Amino acid sequence: MRLRSLVDRAAGALPFAAPPTPIPPGLKAPPRLAGGAPVIGHTVDFVRSTIDLLTRAQREHGEIAAFDVAGRKMVAVFGPEAHEAVFRAKDEHLNPAEAYKIMTPVFGEGMIYDAPPEKMNEQMKMLLPALKDNRMRTYGETVLAEVEESLKSWGDEGEIDVVDYCRVLTNFTSSACLLGHEFRNEMTDEFARIYHDLERGITPLSYINANLPLPSFRKRDLARVRLVELIGEIIDRRAASGERGEDFLQTMMEARYKDGSALSHDEITGMLLSAMFAGHHTSSVTTAWTLIDLCRNPAYLRRLVEELDGTYGEGEPTTYQSLRNIPITENAVKEALRLHPPLFMLVRVAKQDFVYKDYFIPEGTWILISPTVSHRIEEVFAYPECFDPDRFAPPRQEDKRDWAFIAFGGGRHKCMGNAFALLQVKAILATLLRHYEFSLVDHDVKSDFHGLVIGPAEPCRLRYKRRVRSSVAASPRPAAETPAPATPAKPQVQLHVSLDHDLCQGHAVCVGEAPEVFTLGPEGKVALLTATPDPSLNKKVRNAAKFCPQRTILLEERPLDSEAPPSGCPVHA
């Protein structure tokens, strides 16, 4: 009864759906989902369990289904073709801003999606430096130090609530990397509570009305006020003392809009929260899910530990470069992201009539994409319910199909923090699993769909025991006196490089890998210095494409002595 009352109250704040828009000849309306109620449509189902509603929509109708929620027309789409159509659409056609104004109570009024387009673009450019490749190289050391510090109190064996541990740990790492030493050293406990209240105040009901008098919404708003106070105190203290921090907070203090104006305390808080939301929530829940799934699959866990032992031996340092070259570990993280994407729903709003194939989607419709549902389509991912990280390894590489793996979204609005999140999760796992063995205490682990960030339901306990290193065989290394047999050198190829500028976010990973080929242009996007680099640079160029968070680099191959134009499709690295 209480749910229905809330739904009615939320729906009452919205206008009723407009009369149907005439469908042009040759087109058709998306098929409608069965059920629903007069006037409010599927609102109750949407609020009660959005993921169940979306799952049913895909099972009943395949790649597209329509339904109404609180007076809004909604269309859910599923699968790589639909993902590409939505994610590639221009903002003037499909725009996330209206839907993501649910973040206004967290980021602040006039911030990010609540700002006019030009101001939002300025703010996003301010945000990017925190997530650029050169910053990534320093974050790894901070994350590793935080993990080692967290283990000092563990002892030889015991139990942890893995969800709580990962949340606290990533609060430490994210605050140290992004917010500065004051938060890490002085305010960690209070900040952890504040951030938790902010995160729990974003629920599917927010899409209908983000200002209902709910306890979780009140806590969210109080947390936002308190965080502005805390950040303001640090800003004032730095200004008075002349102290400068080497962190994103200092970057925001020195940032200026085009008109020369500085950011207010409230705006700086919004920018810091944007950076946190871009990487923190993914890191926390993905670390927990990966550990849980590895414990459920001990054979793969043994392979992963062997990889770590073979890479790091008894004391090799964990470096930024080494974290990018542990594929068994990375594939486990990607599989956890496939099975448990942190954001189970992504939204665009049609700003004008939109056509997908022969389906007509009228202006004003909310278009929903669910990574959780789409990642379990059997035609895209074989045996989708199974934990199988090898699906990402050669020769299968199921994630190489364009727009299939969307754990971080896609297109120009793909999560900017995805590189930071992956780096952080791998750094945490590499440290934990080199020190300890883990097993599940609670075997029936369920997803917590309370908010939009989906982690394991608490409590979720893991048992840990310190590893006896000699009992775990490291991957053998070839003896120095036994050289590997010579293999014929592969014929060199000429790489032809092109960029999908529409998707580029300016992370500049490629610039770090191959500065002879890539550079940052005046608009903050990558530009080519040459489209046909010298073949001696092929390895660098391939690495640039491999590690690009947006996969914006397309490589075409042809024999080195060939003048013929390339044939076939581009090679997506």
Buried (B, 14 or more C-beta within 10 A) or exposed (E): EEEBEBBBEBBEEEEEBEEEBEEEEEBEBBBBBEEBEEEBBBBBBBBBBBBEBBBBBBEEBBBBBBBBBBBBBBBBBBBBBBBBBBBBBEBEBBBBBBBBBBBBBBBBEBBBBBBEEEBBEBBBEBBBBBBBBEBBBEBBBBBBBBBEEBBEEBEEEEEBBBBBBBBBBBBBBBBBBBBBBBBBEBBBEBBBBBBBBBBBBBBBBBBBBBEBEBEBBEBBBBBBEBBBEBBBBBBEEBEEEEEEBEBBBBBBBEBEBEEEEEBBBBBBBBBBBBBBBBBBBBBBBBBBBBBBBBBBBEEBBEBBBBBBBBBBEEEEEBBBEBBBEBBBBBBBBBBBBBBBBBBBBBBBBBBEBBEBEEBBBBBBBBBBBBBBBBBBBEEBBEEBEEBBBBBBBEEEEBBBEEBBBBBBBBBBBBBBBBBBBBBBBBBBBBBBBBBBBBBBBBEEBEBBBBBBBBBBBBEBBBBBEBBEEEEBEBEEEEEEEEEEEEEEEEEEBBBBBEBBBEBBBBBBBBBBBBEBBBEBEEEBBBBBEEEEBEEEBBEBBBBBBBBBBBBBBBBBBBEEEEEEEBEEEBBBB
